[in-house]
Each structure stands twice: as C-alpha cells, then as structure tokens.
Amino acid sequence: MQSFRADNSPITYYISGRDHREWVLFLHAAFVDHRMFDAQTAYFKDSYNVLAVDLIGHGQSTDTRRGDSINKMSLWIYNILKKEKIEKVHIVGVSLGAVLAQDFANRYPAAVSSLACFGGYDINHFDPGMQKENFASQMLMMLKALISIKWFARANRKISAYTQQAQDQFYAMNIRFPKRSFQYLSSLGSMVNRQETAPRTYPLLIGCGKYDLPMELSAVEMWKKAEPQSRMVIFDDAGHCVNMDVPQKFNEVLQDFWAEHNILCRD
C-alpha cells in the first residue's frame, strides 16, 4: 500500500489501488495499526480501492499537535475522502475502529455506502452498566501499560485474539504502541450516548467472535435487537479481532454482505 500524510492532521493513511468504482475503508483496533487488515487488503484489492488509516497515536500517526485527539478522527477521515475525491465508502471497523466507524456514520451518513462493525457496541445506546464495566477493564489494562508495555502487550494479545497466529501478530504491533498515546484516547467517551440513531440509508453488519468477552456478545445481541434490520454474525474459532483470527471467513462474510445488498461492484 502507498502511504500519504493527511493535510492539517497527524494522520497517515494508506491506499491500495484507484482503478475500481468502489472504495472500502478499514479502521483498526486500539494499540495496533492498519496492518491488522493486511489479509483483507490482499483479498479485496482486485475488487476495491482499499483505504486504511493509522488512528491518532498509532502506527505512523504520532506527529501530533496540541489539541489533537481521537474525537477529531471523523473530521480527518472526511477530509481524506474529499482530498482523494471519494464520495462514498464501505466502512469496516474492528473494536475501537467500530466506535469510530459509527461516529463517522453519525456525522457524515451521506458518505457511507455500508457499515460493518465487529467487536464493538452501539455507541448511540450503550448500556450504562456495560459502559461502567468496559471503563473499569480499560483502566486496568492502562495500568499494566504504564508499568510495562511488554506486560500490557502480553495480556492484551490474549484478550484481543483467539488463535496463536493472530495473538502473535497482535503482540508484534501492540509492543510498538507508545505509552504517551493513551492521552489521545481520553475523549473517546464524547462519542458515546450523545445522539439517537438516525434512519440508516445504508446496510449494517455487526458481529464478534464466539470467544470474545461475554460482555461483547451481549452488546452485539442488544444492538441486533435494537436494529433488527441489521445482519449479525458470530464467528466460530475467533475472539475479539475476528478479521485476524479467521481472515478467510471474515472476508467471505463481508463479500456476501455487500453482494446481498447489490453493492459489490467488480470491474
């Protein structure tokens, strides 16, 4: 993939191909970078123009200025789309990426062709009890990171992936996460339970791994109940980062989802 620096932001983004009619945007999980979607880029590059970003504080997106924070990601992504003359995009987010995918869809629904969120929760209707539990879990992991990034990465890989191969891949990226980048995630709560979900003009796919945390499975089931028109998938043999645990199955699910809604355009 070819890398680019976004204007007036710390964000580095990556593009593979520009010759197809459809674009897909991949938004990665916390503590890793765009490379968690290497298997998806390789699979879809012959059908789609692929766009991926390193979220603020991750990968190559660490050259920040005062006031830069995660709550600006949607605006920065929208400016990237404008710069690249991309009118609409299929968005795929995993974990933190699923939160940001929804925030972008809340703010710029006209730019969304479809929305697929995995290992996430409905940010517009996140149960307060689950929110408190999620916050406590995040604080514990942050404490481990402040003590030792290696300790943090070793513990995080078992939470974030189920297969040994995916755990090793996650660890290799997580170990490079700078401690100072935690500060850029502090405004994440500003995206949660701030507005009602507008009628969706695009299809929605949600899901998680069978071996993800029980809270995540419950969150996905609650989301499906709130939006019954959505499609829900629980992946066998997968944990939190389903695209890394079962890449082939994940790719096929995305392909089928887009084809079902007559939005898969192959050149």
C-alpha positions in Angstrom: 0.0 0.0 0.0 1.1 3.5 -0.7 1.3 5.9 2.3 0.2 9.5 2.5 0.1 12.2 5.1 -3.3 13.9 5.6 -3.4 17.6 5.5 -3.7 19.6 8.7 -3.7 16.5 10.9 -1.3 13.9 12.3 -2.9 11.1 10.3 -1.1 8.8 7.9 -3.3 6.9 5.5 -2.7 4.1 3.0 -4.2 3.3 -0.4 -4.1 0.2 -2.5 -5.4 0.8 -6.0 -7.5 3.6 -7.5 -9.0 1.8 -10.6 -12.2 0.4 -9.2 -15.5 2.0 -8.7 -16.0 1.1 -5.1 -13.9 2.1 -2.0 -13.6 0.3 1.3 -12.2 1.9 4.4 -10.7 -0.2 7.2 -10.4 1.2 10.8 -8.3 -0.8 13.1 -8.5 -1.7 16.8 -6.7 0.1 19.6 -2.9 -0.4 20.2 -2.2 -1.8 16.7 -2.3 -0.2 13.3 -3.6 -0.5 9.7 -1.6 -3.7 9.2 -4.1 -5.7 11.2 -6.1 -5.6 7.9 -3.3 -7.0 5.7 -5.3 -10.1 4.9 -8.3 -8.0 3.9 -6.2 -5.7 1.7 -4.8 -8.6 -0.2 -8.2 -10.2 -0.6 -10.1 -7.2 -1.8 -7.5 -5.2 -3.7 -8.6 -6.8 -7.0 -12.2 -5.7 -6.5 -12.0 -2.5 -4.5 -9.8 0.6 -3.9 -8.7 0.0 -0.4 -8.2 2.8 2.1 -6.8 2.3 5.6 -5.6 4.7 8.3 -3.4 4.7 11.3 -5.6 6.2 14.0 -4.2 9.0 16.1 -1.3 7.8 18.4 -1.0 4.6 16.4 1.5 3.4 13.8 2.7 6.4 11.8 0.1 8.9 13.1 2.1 10.1 16.1 3.3 13.6 14.9 0.6 15.4 16.9 -0.1 19.0 17.8 -1.7 20.4 20.9 -5.5 19.7 20.9 -5.3 16.7 18.7 -7.5 13.8 20.0 -9.5 10.8 18.9 -12.7 12.8 18.7 -11.3 14.6 15.6 -10.8 11.3 13.7 -14.2 11.5 11.8 -13.4 15.0 10.5 -9.9 14.0 9.5 -11.2 10.9 7.7 -13.9 13.0 5.9 -11.1 15.4 4.8 -9.1 12.5 3.4 -12.2 11.4 1.4 -12.5 14.9 0.0 -8.9 15.1 -0.9 -9.0 11.7 -2.6 -12.3 12.6 -4.3 -14.1 9.7 -2.7 -17.9 10.3 -2.5 -19.0 7.2 -0.7 -17.2 4.4 1.1 -17.9 1.0 2.7 -16.6 1.2 6.2 -15.3 -1.7 8.2 -14.3 -1.2 11.9 -13.0 -3.6 14.5 -13.1 -2.8 18.2 -12.0 0.9 18.6 -12.4 1.1 14.8 -16.1 0.1 15.2 -16.7 3.0 17.5 -15.0 5.4 15.1 -16.9 3.9 12.1 -20.2 4.7 13.9 -19.1 8.2 14.8 -18.3 8.9 11.2 -21.6 7.4 10.1 -23.4 9.6 12.6 -21.7 12.8 11.3 -21.5 12.0 7.6 -24.2 9.5 6.7 -24.2 10.6 3.0 -20.6 9.4 2.6 -21.4 5.8 3.9 -22.2 3.0 1.4 -22.3 0.4 4.1 -21.3 0.0 7.7 -19.7 -3.2 9.2 -18.7 -3.2 12.9 -17.1 -6.1 14.8 -16.1 -6.4 18.4 -17.9 -3.1 19.2 -21.2 -1.9 20.6 -23.9 0.5 19.7 -22.4 3.9 20.6 -25.7 5.7 20.5 -27.3 3.3 23.0 -24.6 1.8 25.1 -26.0 0.2 28.3 -24.7 2.3 31.4 -23.8 -0.9 33.3 -21.8 -2.2 30.4 -20.2 1.2 29.9 -19.0 1.2 33.5 -17.7 -2.4 33.2 -15.9 -1.5 30.0 -14.3 1.6 31.6 -13.0 -0.4 34.5 -11.5 -3.0 32.2 -9.8 -0.3 30.2 -8.3 1.3 33.3 -6.9 -2.0 34.4 -5.2 -2.5 31.1 -3.9 1.0 31.1 -2.3 0.5 34.5 -0.5 -2.6 33.1 0.8 -0.5 30.2 2.1 2.3 32.4 4.0 -0.3 34.4 5.3 -2.3 31.5 4.3 -2.1 27.8 5.5 -5.7 27.4 3.3 -6.9 30.3 0.4 -4.9 28.7 1.0 -6.4 25.3 1.3 -10.0 26.6 -2.0 -9.6 28.4 -3.7 -7.7 25.6 -3.0 -10.3 22.9 -4.9 -13.0 24.8 -7.9 -10.7 25.2 -7.7 -9.4 21.6 -7.2 -12.6 19.6 -8.0 -16.3 20.0 -5.7 -18.1 17.6 -1.9 -18.3 18.3 -1.1 -16.8 14.9 -3.4 -13.8 15.5 -2.1 -13.3 19.0 1.5 -13.2 17.8 0.6 -10.7 15.0 -1.3 -8.5 17.5 1.6 -8.6 20.0 4.1 -7.6 17.3 2.1 -4.4 16.7 1.0 -3.7 20.3 4.5 -3.8 21.6 5.2 -0.6 19.5 2.3 1.4 20.9 3.7 4.5 22.7 2.6 5.0 26.3 2.1 8.7 25.6 -0.6 7.8 23.0 -3.1 6.9 25.7 -3.8 10.6 26.2 -5.3 10.8 22.7 -7.9 8.2 23.6 -9.2 10.2 26.6 -12.0 11.9 24.6 -13.5 8.6 23.4 -16.4 8.9 25.8 -17.6 12.1 23.9 -18.8 9.8 21.1 -21.0 7.5 23.3 -24.7 8.0 24.0 -24.7 11.5 22.5 -27.4 11.2 19.9 -30.2 9.0 18.6 -29.6 6.7 15.7 -31.0 8.3 12.5 -32.8 6.1 10.0 -30.0 4.3 8.1 -29.8 4.8 4.4 -27.1 2.0 4.1 -26.9 -1.6 5.3 -25.5 -2.5 8.7 -23.5 -5.6 9.6 -22.5 -6.3 13.2 -20.7 -9.2 14.9 -18.0 -10.6 17.1 -16.1 -13.8 17.8 -17.6 -16.7 19.7 -14.7 -16.5 22.2 -14.9 -12.7 22.7 -15.7 -11.4 26.2 -19.2 -12.2 27.4 -20.0 -8.5 27.6 -19.2 -8.1 23.9 -21.5 -10.9 22.9 -24.3 -9.3 25.0 -23.6 -5.9 23.5 -23.9 -7.3 19.9 -27.1 -9.1 20.8 -28.6 -5.9 22.3 -27.6 -4.0 19.2 -29.3 -6.6 16.9 -32.5 -6.3 19.0 -32.4 -2.5 18.7 -31.8 -2.7 14.9 -33.5 -5.9 13.7 -32.9 -5.0 10.1 -29.1 -5.4 10.6 -27.3 -8.6 9.9 -25.5 -10.2 12.8 -22.6 -12.8 12.6 -20.9 -14.7 15.4 -17.6 -16.1 14.2 -16.6 -19.6 15.4 -12.9 -20.0 16.3 -12.5 -16.3 16.9 -12.1 -13.8 19.7 -12.2 -10.0 19.6 -10.3 -9.3 16.4 -12.2 -11.6 14.2 -10.5 -10.4 11.0 -7.2 -11.7 12.3 -8.4 -14.9 13.8 -10.4 -16.1 10.9 -9.4 -13.9 7.9 -10.9 -16.1 5.2 -14.2 -16.4 6.8 -14.3 -12.8 7.7 -13.5 -11.8 4.1 -16.3 -14.1 2.8 -18.8 -12.6 5.2 -18.0 -9.1 4.0 -18.2 -10.2 0.4 -21.6 -11.9 0.9 -22.9 -8.9 2.8 -22.1 -6.5 0.1 -23.3 -8.8 -2.6 -26.6 -9.4 -0.8 -27.3 -5.7 -0.9 -26.3 -5.3 -4.5 -23.4 -3.1 -3.7 -20.4 -5.3 -4.6 -19.1 -3.8 -7.9 -16.4 -5.9 -9.6 -14.6 -4.4 -12.6 
